Amino acid sequence: MLPSVRHQLAPEEEKPHMNVSETFLYTAEIVAPVFLIVFIGIYLTKKKLIDQHFITVSSKLVFTVTLPTLLFINVVQTDFDLVFNAGQIGVSIVATLLSFILVWYLSGAVVTRADRGVFTQGACRGNLGIIGLALCINMYGSEGLASASLVLAIIIPLYNVLSVIVLNLSHHQHGQLPWKKIVGEIAKNPLIIAVCLALPFSLMQVQIPTLFINTGDYLASMTLPLALLGIGGTLSLKELKTTSTASIASTLLKTLILPALCTLGAYLWGLRGIHLGVLYLLFSSPTATVSFIMVRSMGGNSSLAANMILLSTFGSLLSLSGGIYLLHLYQLI
């Protein structure tokens, strides 16, 4: 369970300098637990201790109940004024928009017209709600969760809109975007609803009864183990044999190039510490598994989408480790 942060947040203190070995250990403690559970999910699926039915049910439980509860419980206990950073929100929006635009134009040199939307979504749409959130919690605790929750409430709807746009453009469906459906899905998104419901409590510093907080904590504590096991269960190592140039290019963009550009932009904008660190962790997260579902539902190249998810998940293990190591070594996050 995560501790309340309403009275814990304070101006950032100068971090003690770490040597190379200490920084390496610090990095391992953040990244390793997240990906170890993913690998455990792969192993348990291979041993048939969990199956696709379990993954489907648990994923639905996480998305509709436990993850919204996790966000709600921690946002209501957070002093909004101390967590909110307009620069962080602004950079995340601009970085997301520019990433989609940049990759869309670059995609023409890598894939056919029909696959440009799949490629663009795979290179830009990160797994913020699970892996990104888990990394933020590991690095910053409740402060990281609260800060990331505010970014998620903005970026997840933006991801949905931009993904539908690029996938439709790939199929020459100009002017046929299902805006009504997009708005409806955003309005019904449990994660967005949870954050929006929690913000008034945080802003007005309303104390929630301990009974409800403790009950919510029990539900919330199931979120990351279930979600990470589910991610591992959906990955198939056999798909690595069909790795293509497109999936490699998408993975390099998702795990290295775009996070580096976004983090550099945030640094130049003046973000430091937790605000810079949260943005780096979120934008460095591997391709979101929901991207496969969206591609398949729209009749796109689902095999390419699945391959990008798999490759970026393994690739991000190395890229995240290296990025956290360097940023922490130079005391930027």
ChimeraX attribute file (.defattr): number of C-alpha atoms within 10 A of each C-alpha:
attribute: neighborCount
match mode: 1-to-1
recipient: residues
	/A:1	13
	/A:2	15
	/A:3	12
	/A:4	19
	/A:5	19
	/A:6	20
	/A:7	10
	/A:8	13
	/A:9	14
	/A:10	11
	/A:11	7
	/A:12	9
	/A:13	7
	/A:14	8
	/A:15	11
	/A:16	7
	/A:17	12
	/A:18	14
	/A:19	9
	/A:20	12
	/A:21	9
	/A:22	13
	/A:23	19
	/A:24	18
	/A:25	11
	/A:26	18
	/A:27	21
	/A:28	14
	/A:29	14
	/A:30	20
	/A:31	21
	/A:32	14
	/A:33	14
	/A:34	21
	/A:35	22
	/A:36	14
	/A:37	20
	/A:38	25
	/A:39	19
	/A:40	16
	/A:41	26
	/A:42	22
	/A:43	16
	/A:44	16
	/A:45	22
	/A:46	13
	/A:47	10
	/A:48	11
	/A:49	10
	/A:50	17
	/A:51	15
	/A:52	13
	/A:53	9
	/A:54	15
	/A:55	21
	/A:56	12
	/A:57	11
	/A:58	19
	/A:59	20
	/A:60	13
	/A:61	16
	/A:62	23
	/A:63	18
	/A:64	15
	/A:65	17
	/A:66	26
	/A:67	24
	/A:68	23
	/A:69	27
	/A:70	28
	/A:71	25
	/A:72	27
	/A:73	25
	/A:74	26
	/A:75	32
	/A:76	28
	/A:77	25
	/A:78	27
	/A:79	23
	/A:80	21
	/A:81	9
	/A:82	15
	/A:83	21
	/A:84	15
	/A:85	15
	/A:86	9
	/A:87	15
	/A:88	23
	/A:89	21
	/A:90	14
	/A:91	20
	/A:92	23
	/A:93	17
	/A:94	12
	/A:95	21
	/A:96	20
	/A:97	16
	/A:98	14
	/A:99	22
	/A:100	21
	/A:101	15
	/A:102	14
	/A:103	22
	/A:104	21
	/A:105	12
	/A:106	14
	/A:107	21
	/A:108	13
	/A:109	11
	/A:110	16
	/A:111	16
	/A:112	12
	/A:113	15
	/A:114	16
	/A:115	22
	/A:116	28
	/A:117	29
	/A:118	29
	/A:119	29
	/A:120	26
	/A:121	32
	/A:122	31
	/A:123	31
	/A:124	34
	/A:125	27
	/A:126	27
	/A:127	22
	/A:128	25
	/A:129	22
	/A:130	25
	/A:131	27
	/A:132	24
	/A:133	25
	/A:134	26
	/A:135	25
	/A:136	28
	/A:137	19
	/A:138	16
	/A:139	23
	/A:140	17
	/A:141	16
	/A:142	24
	/A:143	28
	/A:144	21
	/A:145	25
	/A:146	30
	/A:147	26
	/A:148	28
	/A:149	25
	/A:150	22
	/A:151	21
	/A:152	23
	/A:153	19
	/A:154	15
	/A:155	20
	/A:156	19
	/A:157	18
	/A:158	16
	/A:159	21
	/A:160	18
	/A:161	18
	/A:162	20
	/A:163	23
	/A:164	19
	/A:165	20
	/A:166	23
	/A:167	25
	/A:168	21
	/A:169	18
	/A:170	18
	/A:171	16
	/A:172	12
	/A:173	12
	/A:174	10
	/A:175	9
	/A:176	10
	/A:177	16
	/A:178	12
	/A:179	12
	/A:180	8
	/A:181	10
	/A:182	14
	/A:183	14
	/A:184	10
	/A:185	14
	/A:186	18
	/A:187	12
	/A:188	10
	/A:189	17
	/A:190	17
	/A:191	24
	/A:192	23
	/A:193	16
	/A:194	23
	/A:195	24
	/A:196	15
	/A:197	13
	/A:198	20
	/A:199	19
	/A:200	14
	/A:201	19
	/A:202	20
	/A:203	15
	/A:204	11
	/A:205	15
	/A:206	11
	/A:207	11
	/A:208	12
	/A:209	8
	/A:210	9
	/A:211	9
	/A:212	10
	/A:213	18
	/A:214	13
	/A:215	12
	/A:216	20
	/A:217	19
	/A:218	14
	/A:219	17
	/A:220	23
	/A:221	16
	/A:222	17
	/A:223	23
	/A:224	21
	/A:225	16
	/A:226	21
	/A:227	27
	/A:228	22
	/A:229	26
	/A:230	27
	/A:231	24
	/A:232	23
	/A:233	24
	/A:234	20
	/A:235	22
	/A:236	14
	/A:237	11
	/A:238	8
	/A:239	15
	/A:240	13
	/A:241	8
	/A:242	11
	/A:243	15
	/A:244	13
	/A:245	11
	/A:246	19
	/A:247	25
	/A:248	16
	/A:249	15
	/A:250	30
	/A:251	28
	/A:252	19
	/A:253	21
	/A:254	32
	/A:255	29
	/A:256	20
	/A:257	14
	/A:258	23
	/A:259	26
	/A:260	17
	/A:261	15
	/A:262	23
	/A:263	24
	/A:264	15
	/A:265	17
	/A:266	23
	/A:267	16
	/A:268	10
	/A:269	14
	/A:270	12
	/A:271	21
	/A:272	17
	/A:273	17
	/A:274	21
	/A:275	22
	/A:276	24
	/A:277	23
	/A:278	28
	/A:279	24
	/A:280	27
	/A:281	23
	/A:282	25
	/A:283	27
	/A:284	31
	/A:285	29
	/A:286	31
	/A:287	31
	/A:288	27
	/A:289	22
	/A:290	14
	/A:291	24
	/A:292	24
	/A:293	14
	/A:294	19
	/A:295	23
	/A:296	16
	/A:297	10
	/A:298	14
	/A:299	10
	/A:300	22
	/A:301	17
	/A:302	19
	/A:303	13
	/A:304	21
	/A:305	28
	/A:306	24
	/A:307	27
	/A:308	33
	/A:309	28
	/A:310	25
	/A:311	23
	/A:312	27
	/A:313	26
	/A:314	15
	/A:315	19
	/A:316	23
	/A:317	18
	/A:318	13
	/A:319	20
	/A:320	23
	/A:321	18
	/A:322	15
	/A:323	20
	/A:324	24
	/A:325	21
	/A:326	17
	/A:327	17
	/A:328	20
	/A:329	19
	/A:330	12
	/A:331	15
	/A:332	16
	/A:333	21
